[in-house]
């Protein structure tokens, strides 16, 4: 049996789909399963045990390149296609490669064999939305109403970072396009200072976009450990597994923290409804402020203190 799974999006979107990926693999343990995704996630996807191969979708706007991709998909004569992206573009993939064939197609494309038509699907969090989609396709989810990310495969050697015994990860950034979701540099600096007074080390992770913010945090909290621009997705996940907690904005590394079971405090703004897009779990606390820049340090400290009490871990 040959199966294609389609998923693009940001890192958080990929993390949110890990439960669905796992459910598909468990339902078809002997199948040859291929993931069609962005080049950014090729390494991550290959490290999971969910896929036999990973194909890269450049998502070109060139009609000829789109036709070439759809021709390739059609030539493989997949038994199943699970479109977890469910975008206008991936629905075109069905029109050009799946329509009129024997391929069973799960998604929202008009005319597909197993459509998810419920009118409230856009108001559903990814976990129940994917569960609903796969149930419609006939998969036995053994009573699961939500597909929680399966990150059991994530393992990475982080010894080179020589991390302290007790630390909290601070994720002060987000993508360039999501800068409006960020709490202030001053706030993170004050939070890092407070963490230090608790005999806990702040550990800073991020990329080039957070360089100025992290430089500021280090200037006011020099006891922090700066790992910015030094870590892969997998290493960040492993670091978060060993952290007392992670505090951060709405960004992929925060979704990753929640997925690996790290007590997670998410600082959330009005940019999107948290009930639909925020990480979930008993170990996750969402601190909402319509205008995130107005969130005060005492509010964050209080929420973090409560989170640590509720999720006590050995250092």
Secondary structure, DSSP 8 states (H G I E B T S, - for coil): -EEEEE--S-HHHHHHTHHHHHHHHHHTTTSEEEEEE-GGGHHHHHHSSS-SEEEE----S-HHHHHHHHHHHHHTT-SEEEESS--HHHHHHIIIIITTSS-EEEES-TT-TEE---TTGGGS-HHHHHHHHHHHTT---TT-SS-----TT-----GGG---SSEEEEE----GGGGGG---HHHHHHHHHHHHHTT-EEEE---GGGHHHHHHHHHH-TTSEE-TTS--HHHHHHHHHHSSEEEE-SSHHHHHHHHTT--EEEEE-TTS-HHHHS--STTEEEEE-SSGGG--HHHHHHHHHHHHHHT----
